[in-house]
């Protein structure tokens, strides 16, 4: 796997875990927490949303779904 792909997957996993820990978070909170651009965070959230792991209950806010996830290192 390319290093850039590995970084992206690691960031997406960290974003998911951050949302799990905090409940409902804003896109801006994620931008600040992960020192990424809003576009990068949105792309990562789109991956999580496409896979049914997060939903946006209101514009710019994100929370996890009830879908079960097996976390690996």
C-alpha positions in Angstrom: 0.0 0.0 0.0 1.2 3.5 -0.8 2.3 5.6 2.1 -0.3 8.3 1.2 -3.1 5.7 1.2 -1.9 4.4 4.5 -2.0 8.0 6.0 -5.5 8.6 4.6 -6.8 5.3 6.1 -5.2 6.1 9.4 -6.7 9.6 9.4 -10.2 8.2 8.5 -9.9 5.7 11.4 -8.8 8.5 13.8 -11.7 10.7 12.6 -14.2 7.9 13.2 -12.8 7.2 16.7 -12.9 11.0 17.5 -16.6 11.1 16.5 -17.2 8.0 18.6 -15.6 9.6 21.7 -17.3 13.0 21.3 -20.8 12.1 20.0 -21.7 14.9 17.7 -18.9 17.0 16.2 -18.8 19.7 13.6 -16.7 19.6 10.4 -14.8 22.6 11.7 -13.9 20.8 15.0 -12.5 18.0 12.8 -10.5 20.4 10.7 -8.9 21.9 13.8 -8.3 18.6 15.5 -6.6 17.0 12.6 -4.9 20.1 11.1 -6.4 19.3 7.7 -8.2 21.4 5.1 -12.0 21.4 5.1 -12.0 19.6 1.8 -9.8 16.8 3.1 -12.0 16.3 6.1 -15.1 16.4 3.9 -13.6 13.7 1.6 -12.8 11.5 4.7 -16.4 12.0 6.0 -17.7 11.1 2.6 -15.8 7.7 2.8 -17.2 7.1 6.3 -20.7 8.1 5.2 -20.6 6.0 2.0 -19.7 3.0 4.2 -22.6 3.7 6.6 -20.4 4.6 9.6 -21.4 8.3 10.1 -24.4 10.4 9.3 -25.0 14.1 9.3 -28.1 14.9 11.5 -27.8 18.6 10.5 -25.6 20.6 8.2 -22.0 20.5 9.2 -22.6 18.1 12.2 -21.6 14.5 12.2 -22.3 11.4 14.5 -21.8 7.7 14.2 -24.4 5.2 13.1 -25.4 2.0 14.8 -23.4 -0.1 12.3 -21.0 -2.4 14.1 -17.3 -1.9 13.3 -14.4 -4.2 14.0 -11.3 -2.1 14.8 -7.9 -3.3 13.9 -4.5 -1.7 14.4 
